Amino acid sequence: MPNTLARPAGPANAASGTSTVLTVTSSHTYTIRNIRYVNNTAAAITVKFGIGGVTDALLIIPAISIPAGGMLNHDCFIVMTTGETLQINTTATGGTVTVSALDQS
């Protein structure tokens, strides 16, 4: 099974509210290694990330306020398999999210 560095999501604008950043495609396993969120606005934005939703029980990054012009750079080791989703919830539009992973398909 080959291991390939990949950017399965982004850079992409994250809309206000909850949206899906990444859906793992058929026959793939991703090991998420980094999640980056850049706040391109002039005001703070609160963000949180979860697998399969953004309720407290599903969070991998709890609600955190990113200052204007700031960023969240989260190094991690999170395995996701076919059909699983990485979701984001933001308080405003204007941030960019990028996900880097090891594709183990």
C-alpha positions as a Markdown table, in Angstrom:
| # | Residue | x | y | z |
|---|---|---|---|---|
| 1 | Met | 0.0 | 0.0 | 0.0 |
| 2 | Pro | 1.7 | 3.3 | -1.1 |
| 3 | Asn | 2.0 | 6.2 | 1.2 |
| 4 | Thr | 1.7 | 9.6 | -0.6 |
| 5 | Leu | 1.8 | 13.0 | 0.9 |
| 6 | Ala | -1.3 | 14.9 | -0.2 |
| 7 | Arg | -3.4 | 18.0 | 0.2 |
| 8 | Pro | -6.9 | 16.5 | 0.1 |
| 9 | Ala | -8.6 | 19.8 | 1.0 |
| 10 | Gly | -7.9 | 23.4 | 0.3 |
| 11 | Pro | -6.9 | 26.0 | 0.3 |
| 12 | Ala | -10.6 | 26.9 | 0.3 |
| 13 | Asn | -12.8 | 29.6 | 1.8 |
| 14 | Ala | -14.8 | 28.4 | 4.8 |
| 15 | Ala | -18.3 | 29.8 | 4.9 |
| 16 | Ser | -20.0 | 31.0 | 8.1 |
| 17 | Gly | -21.8 | 28.2 | 9.9 |
| 18 | Thr | -21.0 | 24.5 | 9.4 |
| 19 | Ser | -19.6 | 23.0 | 6.3 |
| 20 | Thr | -17.7 | 19.9 | 5.1 |
| 21 | Val | -14.0 | 20.5 | 4.5 |
| 22 | Leu | -13.2 | 16.9 | 3.4 |
| 23 | Thr | -15.0 | 13.7 | 2.6 |
| 24 | Val | -12.7 | 10.7 | 2.3 |
| 25 | Thr | -13.2 | 9.1 | -1.1 |
| 26 | Ser | -13.8 | 5.4 | -1.8 |
| 27 | Ser | -11.0 | 3.0 | -1.0 |
| 28 | His | -8.9 | 5.7 | 0.7 |
| 29 | Thr | -7.5 | 6.1 | 4.2 |
| 30 | Tyr | -6.0 | 9.5 | 5.1 |
| 31 | Thr | -3.8 | 10.2 | 8.1 |
| 32 | Ile | -4.4 | 13.9 | 8.6 |
| 33 | Arg | -1.1 | 15.5 | 9.6 |
| 34 | Asn | -1.9 | 19.2 | 9.6 |
| 35 | Ile | -5.0 | 21.5 | 9.6 |
| 36 | Arg | -4.4 | 25.1 | 8.8 |
| 37 | Tyr | -7.0 | 27.9 | 9.1 |
| 38 | Val | -6.0 | 31.4 | 8.1 |
| 39 | Asn | -8.2 | 34.4 | 9.1 |
| 40 | Asn | -8.1 | 36.8 | 6.2 |
| 41 | Thr | -10.6 | 39.3 | 7.8 |
| 42 | Ala | -10.3 | 42.4 | 10.0 |
| 43 | Ala | -12.1 | 40.7 | 12.9 |
| 44 | Ala | -11.7 | 37.6 | 15.1 |
| 45 | Ile | -13.4 | 34.4 | 13.9 |
| 46 | Thr | -14.1 | 31.5 | 16.1 |
| 47 | Val | -13.6 | 28.0 | 14.5 |
| 48 | Lys | -14.0 | 24.4 | 15.6 |
| 49 | Phe | -13.4 | 21.2 | 13.7 |
| 50 | Gly | -15.0 | 17.7 | 14.1 |
| 51 | Ile | -15.2 | 14.4 | 12.4 |
| 52 | Gly | -18.7 | 13.6 | 11.3 |
| 53 | Gly | -20.1 | 16.8 | 12.8 |
| 54 | Val | -19.2 | 19.6 | 15.1 |
| 55 | Thr | -21.1 | 18.7 | 18.3 |
| 56 | Asp | -18.9 | 18.6 | 21.4 |
| 57 | Ala | -18.6 | 14.8 | 21.3 |
| 58 | Leu | -17.2 | 14.9 | 17.7 |
| 59 | Leu | -14.7 | 17.7 | 18.0 |
| 60 | Ile | -11.0 | 17.3 | 17.3 |
| 61 | Ile | -10.3 | 21.0 | 17.6 |
| 62 | Pro | -12.6 | 22.8 | 20.1 |
| 63 | Ala | -13.9 | 26.3 | 19.6 |
| 64 | Ile | -10.9 | 28.7 | 19.3 |
| 65 | Ser | -10.8 | 32.4 | 18.5 |
| 66 | Ile | -8.5 | 33.2 | 15.6 |
| 67 | Pro | -7.5 | 36.9 | 15.7 |
| 68 | Ala | -7.8 | 39.1 | 12.6 |
| 69 | Gly | -4.9 | 38.2 | 10.3 |
| 70 | Gly | -4.0 | 35.3 | 12.5 |
| 71 | Met | -3.9 | 31.5 | 11.9 |
| 72 | Leu | -4.4 | 28.2 | 13.5 |
| 73 | Asn | -1.7 | 25.6 | 12.6 |
| 74 | His | -2.7 | 22.3 | 14.1 |
| 75 | Asp | -0.2 | 19.4 | 13.7 |
| 76 | Cys | -1.9 | 16.1 | 14.4 |
| 77 | Phe | -2.2 | 12.4 | 13.6 |
| 78 | Ile | -5.8 | 11.6 | 12.8 |
| 79 | Val | -6.8 | 8.6 | 10.7 |
| 80 | Met | -9.9 | 8.9 | 8.5 |
| 81 | Thr | -11.4 | 6.2 | 6.3 |
| 82 | Thr | -13.8 | 6.0 | 3.4 |
| 83 | Gly | -16.9 | 8.1 | 3.8 |
| 84 | Glu | -15.8 | 10.0 | 6.9 |
| 85 | Thr | -16.1 | 13.8 | 6.9 |
| 86 | Leu | -14.0 | 16.5 | 8.4 |
| 87 | Gln | -16.3 | 19.5 | 9.2 |
| 88 | Ile | -15.7 | 23.0 | 10.3 |
| 89 | Asn | -17.9 | 25.5 | 12.1 |
| 90 | Thr | -17.1 | 29.2 | 11.9 |
| 91 | Thr | -18.7 | 32.4 | 13.1 |
| 92 | Ala | -17.9 | 34.3 | 9.9 |
| 93 | Thr | -16.9 | 33.9 | 6.3 |
| 94 | Gly | -13.5 | 35.0 | 5.3 |
| 95 | Gly | -11.1 | 32.3 | 6.5 |
| 96 | Thr | -9.1 | 29.8 | 4.4 |
| 97 | Val | -8.7 | 26.1 | 5.4 |
| 98 | Thr | -6.1 | 23.7 | 4.1 |
| 99 | Val | -5.7 | 20.0 | 5.1 |
| 100 | Ser | -2.5 | 18.0 | 4.5 |
| 101 | Ala | -2.4 | 14.3 | 4.9 |
| 102 | Leu | -0.7 | 11.0 | 4.2 |
| 103 | Asp | -2.8 | 9.1 | 1.6 |
| 104 | Gln | -2.6 | 5.4 | 2.4 |
| 105 | Ser | -4.8 | 4.2 | -0.4 |
